[in-house]
């Protein structure tokens, strides 16, 4: 009888720990704030956060087969109002003059090591100038 109570208590505790990890994202978008710059702004709004350690941003061009991690954004302290996050991707470069969709992926990582896929955002991007940064030189050879 005690082993059954222990089993139920363990299952209940496990369910409570799973439920404790929360990240309710109500908005995730990518936008080009200024066409004169080679930058894409990512924004997301989190309605509720519990035990969130950080968010991971990945990027790929539509023709690429895999995403690459481009940034880790630490979670903000829990708040009574939704937390607003943004990230400016300044290392977007493709040497073609054509507009090409850029796809971003957002994942959340919790303090217990679990992670969760949040969603994707896409924007059409045309590089308007040659960027002379190490990141853009590396991107040309990806």
Residue frames relative to the residue before (quaternion, step in Angstrom):
aa qw qx qy qz dx dy dz
X 1.0000 0.0000 0.0000 0.0000 0.00 0.00 0.00
X 0.6559 0.5079 -0.3164 0.4602 3.60 0.96 -0.82
X 0.6362 0.5283 -0.3437 0.4449 3.60 1.01 -0.70
X 0.6251 0.5204 -0.3433 0.4697 3.62 1.09 -0.63
X 0.6401 0.5063 -0.3238 0.4786 3.61 0.97 -0.79
X 0.6394 0.5192 -0.3237 0.4657 3.57 0.99 -0.84
X 0.6405 0.5280 -0.3216 0.4555 3.58 0.97 -0.88
X 0.6849 0.4806 -0.2870 0.4664 3.59 0.84 -0.96
X 0.6380 0.5177 -0.3233 0.4695 3.58 1.00 -0.78
X 0.6525 0.5100 -0.3113 0.4660 3.59 0.99 -0.81
X 0.6521 0.5020 -0.3101 0.4760 3.59 0.95 -0.86
X 0.6557 0.5117 -0.3105 0.4602 3.59 0.92 -0.90
X 0.6507 0.5029 -0.3130 0.4750 3.59 0.92 -0.86
X 0.6443 0.5196 -0.3194 0.4614 3.59 0.96 -0.82
X 0.6580 0.4968 -0.3084 0.4745 3.59 0.97 -0.80
X 0.6373 0.5180 -0.3277 0.4671 3.58 1.02 -0.74
X 0.6572 0.5037 -0.3155 0.4635 3.59 0.98 -0.78
X 0.6326 0.5120 -0.3329 0.4762 3.57 1.03 -0.74
X 0.6793 0.4891 -0.2898 0.4640 3.59 0.89 -0.90
X 0.6076 0.5805 -0.3564 0.4085 3.59 1.12 -0.54
X 0.6430 0.4783 -0.3272 0.5007 3.61 1.17 -0.43
X 0.1598 0.7979 -0.5580 0.1626 3.56 -0.42 1.24
X 0.1242 0.7300 -0.6689 0.0652 3.52 -1.16 0.77
X 0.0400 -0.8121 0.5815 -0.0277 3.55 -0.18 1.30
X 0.0873 -0.8109 0.5786 -0.0027 3.55 -0.15 1.34
X 0.1836 -0.8157 0.5439 0.0709 3.57 -0.66 1.14
X 0.7845 0.1216 -0.0787 0.6030 3.60 1.27 -0.23
X 0.1253 0.7413 -0.6563 0.0631 3.56 -1.07 0.81
X 0.1663 0.8056 -0.5473 0.1543 3.57 -0.48 1.19
X 0.2548 -0.7192 0.6276 0.1547 3.52 -1.37 0.47
X 0.0240 0.8039 -0.5895 0.0753 3.55 -0.94 0.93
X 0.3238 -0.6992 0.5958 0.2266 3.56 -1.24 0.46
X 0.2603 -0.8236 0.4821 0.1466 3.61 -0.15 1.26
X 0.7959 0.0580 -0.0007 0.6026 3.59 1.07 -0.71
X 0.3534 -0.7763 0.4828 0.1984 3.58 -0.43 1.19
X 0.5845 0.5768 -0.3784 0.4271 3.61 1.20 -0.26
X 0.7130 0.3919 -0.2430 0.5282 3.60 1.22 -0.39
X 0.4134 -0.6792 0.5445 0.2670 3.56 -1.20 0.52
X 0.4296 0.6791 -0.4701 0.3651 3.54 0.50 1.24
X 0.1191 -0.7475 0.6482 0.0832 3.50 -1.22 0.63
X 0.2401 -0.7808 0.5653 0.1145 3.55 -0.82 1.04
X 0.1640 -0.7591 0.6256 0.0746 3.53 -0.94 1.02
X 0.0195 -0.7876 0.6158 -0.0108 3.54 -1.01 0.87
X 0.0771 0.7760 -0.6256 0.0222 3.53 -1.14 0.68
X 0.2498 -0.7492 0.6036 0.1091 3.50 -1.22 0.76
X 0.1355 -0.7886 0.5981 0.0447 3.54 -0.88 1.01
X 0.3515 -0.7661 0.5125 0.1641 3.52 -0.57 1.25
X 0.8025 0.0091 0.0493 0.5946 3.57 0.93 -0.94
X 0.0088 -0.7906 0.6119 -0.0231 3.58 -0.92 0.93
X 0.0804 0.7637 -0.6378 0.0590 3.54 -0.95 0.94
X 0.8604 0.0161 -0.0664 0.5050 3.54 -0.86 1.06
X 0.3575 0.7220 -0.5105 0.3005 3.59 1.07 0.70
X 0.2712 -0.7590 0.5737 0.1460 3.56 -0.89 0.99
X 0.7737 -0.2338 0.1817 0.5601 3.58 0.77 -1.03
X 0.3775 -0.6696 0.5864 0.2557 3.50 -1.42 0.14
X 0.2171 -0.7625 0.5989 0.1128 3.56 -1.07 0.79
X 0.1660 -0.7748 0.6057 0.0724 3.55 -0.90 1.02
X 0.0745 -0.7754 0.6270 0.0146 3.53 -0.92 1.01
X 0.1381 -0.7919 0.5921 0.0570 3.55 -1.20 0.62
X 0.1084 0.7515 -0.6506 0.0154 3.51 -1.30 0.50
X 0.4408 -0.6090 0.5737 0.3251 3.49 -1.26 0.47
X 0.6553 -0.5529 0.3342 0.3914 3.58 -1.08 0.68
X 0.7004 0.4683 -0.2855 0.4567 3.62 0.97 -0.70
X 0.5486 0.6039 -0.4024 0.4152 3.62 1.23 -0.23
X 0.4485 -0.7036 0.4862 0.2594 3.55 -1.18 0.56
X 0.8036 0.2090 -0.0963 0.5489 3.61 1.10 -0.60
X 0.4634 -0.6393 0.5402 0.2911 3.51 -1.29 0.52
X 0.1941 -0.7380 0.6318 0.1359 3.55 -1.27 0.54
X 0.4515 -0.6704 0.5124 0.2902 3.56 -0.97 0.83
X 0.1158 -0.8182 0.5615 0.0424 3.58 -0.79 1.01
X 0.8240 0.0006 0.0144 0.5665 3.61 1.13 -0.41
X 0.1919 -0.7048 0.6699 0.1327 3.48 -1.38 0.53
X 0.0890 -0.7941 0.6010 0.0179 3.59 -0.74 1.07
X 0.3964 -0.7326 0.5065 0.2228 3.57 -0.64 1.14
X 0.5171 -0.6373 0.4816 0.3075 3.54 -1.14 0.73
X 0.4239 -0.6682 0.5527 0.2616 3.52 -1.21 0.63
X 0.6129 -0.5237 0.4114 0.4252 3.60 -1.18 0.31
X 0.5967 -0.5644 0.4160 0.3903 3.61 -1.08 0.62
X 0.1015 -0.8041 0.5858 0.0002 3.52 -1.06 0.83
X 0.5593 -0.5921 0.4581 0.3559 3.57 -1.23 0.44
X 0.7149 0.3393 -0.2218 0.5697 3.57 1.22 -0.48
X 0.6437 -0.5287 0.3646 0.4162 3.62 -1.15 0.42
X 0.3950 -0.6948 0.5492 0.2444 3.56 -1.07 0.79
X 0.2288 -0.7581 0.6009 0.1088 3.55 -0.98 0.96
X 0.0662 -0.7876 0.6126 0.0122 3.57 -0.92 0.96
X 0.0564 0.7749 -0.6293 -0.0185 3.54 -1.22 0.47
X 0.0781 -0.7619 0.6422 0.0320 3.50 -1.30 0.52
X 0.2329 -0.7682 0.5836 0.1229 3.56 -0.91 0.94
X 0.2156 -0.7683 0.5940 0.1023 3.58 -0.60 1.18
X 0.0613 -0.8310 0.5523 -0.0248 3.54 -0.32 1.31
X 0.6607 0.5110 -0.3034 0.4586 3.60 1.25 0.06
X 0.3684 0.7054 -0.5164 0.3162 3.57 1.07 0.70
X 0.2046 0.7772 -0.5736 0.1582 3.56 -0.69 1.05
X 0.1147 0.7232 -0.6778 0.0665 3.50 -1.05 0.87
X 0.4152 -0.7513 0.4592 0.2286 3.55 -0.86 0.88
X 0.5213 0.6068 -0.4500 0.3969 3.62 1.16 0.16
X 0.4544 -0.6932 0.4892 0.2716 3.56 -1.09 0.65
X 0.5712 0.6074 -0.3751 0.4050 3.58 1.26 -0.14
X 0.5317 -0.5931 0.4958 0.3459 3.50 -1.24 0.50
X 0.0170 -0.8019 0.5964 -0.0307 3.54 -0.90 0.94
X 0.4617 -0.6832 0.4806 0.2984 3.60 -0.84 0.88
X 0.1646 -0.7313 0.6556 0.0916 3.53 -1.11 0.84
X 0.1579 -0.7971 0.5800 0.0578 3.56 -0.80 1.03
X 0.1385 -0.7757 0.6135 0.0527 3.55 -0.94 0.98
X 0.1595 -0.7621 0.6219 0.0835 3.52 -1.18 0.70
X 0.1659 -0.7825 0.5962 0.0695 3.56 -0.99 0.89
X 0.0174 -0.7744 0.6317 -0.0289 3.54 -0.91 1.05
X 0.2525 -0.7466 0.5944 0.1599 3.56 -1.17 0.60
X 0.1680 -0.7629 0.6191 0.0803 3.56 -1.11 0.81
X 0.2792 -0.7823 0.5433 0.1221 3.53 -0.87 1.05
X 0.6814 -0.5226 0.3403 0.3831 3.55 -1.28 0.42
X 0.6827 0.4728 -0.2995 0.4698 3.62 1.14 -0.46
X 0.6406 -0.5550 0.3152 0.4270 3.60 1.29 0.15
X 0.5298 0.6161 -0.4181 0.4061 3.60 1.23 -0.19
X 0.1191 -0.7774 0.6107 0.0927 3.55 -1.24 0.41
X 0.1349 -0.7845 0.6028 0.0539 3.54 -1.27 0.44
X 0.4187 -0.6748 0.5546 0.2486 3.55 -1.04 0.89
X 0.2591 -0.7800 0.5534 0.1348 3.59 -0.84 1.00
X 0.6968 -0.4280 0.3100 0.4849 3.58 0.74 -0.99
X 0.4078 -0.6856 0.5459 0.2560 3.53 -1.37 -0.09
X 0.1091 -0.7462 0.6525 0.0741 3.52 -1.30 0.55
X 0.1262 -0.8023 0.5825 0.0334 3.57 -1.01 0.82
X 0.0076 0.7745 -0.6324 0.0144 3.54 -1.15 0.71
X 0.4070 -0.6708 0.5545 0.2773 3.59 -1.12 0.67
X 0.0757 -0.8246 0.5594 -0.0378 3.53 -0.79 1.07
X 0.0331 -0.7598 0.6491 0.0170 3.55 -1.04 0.85
X 0.3680 -0.7190 0.5460 0.2224 3.55 -0.74 1.06
X 0.2134 -0.8149 0.5302 0.0965 3.59 -0.79 1.02
X 0.7962 0.1337 -0.0710 0.5858 3.58 1.20 -0.23
X 0.5240 -0.6056 0.4890 0.3458 3.53 -1.28 0.39
X 0.2357 -0.7664 0.5849 0.1225 3.55 -0.75 1.08
X 0.1887 -0.7963 0.5675 0.0908 3.58 -0.81 0.94
X 0.3981 0.6755 -0.5213 0.3369 3.54 0.57 1.18
X 0.6313 -0.5387 0.3918 0.3971 3.54 -1.18 0.48
X 0.6286 0.5477 -0.3330 0.4405 3.59 1.01 -0.78
X 0.6905 0.4650 -0.2944 0.4694 3.59 0.93 -0.80
X 0.6070 0.5355 -0.3562 0.4668 3.58 1.11 -0.60
X 0.6448 0.5020 -0.3169 0.4815 3.58 1.00 -0.82
X 0.6519 0.5403 -0.3229 0.4229 3.59 0.95 -0.85
X 0.5979 0.5803 -0.3636 0.4166 3.58 1.09 -0.62
X 0.7447 0.4025 -0.2092 0.4895 3.59 1.11 -0.65
X 0.4550 0.6789 -0.4591 0.3481 3.60 1.23 0.24
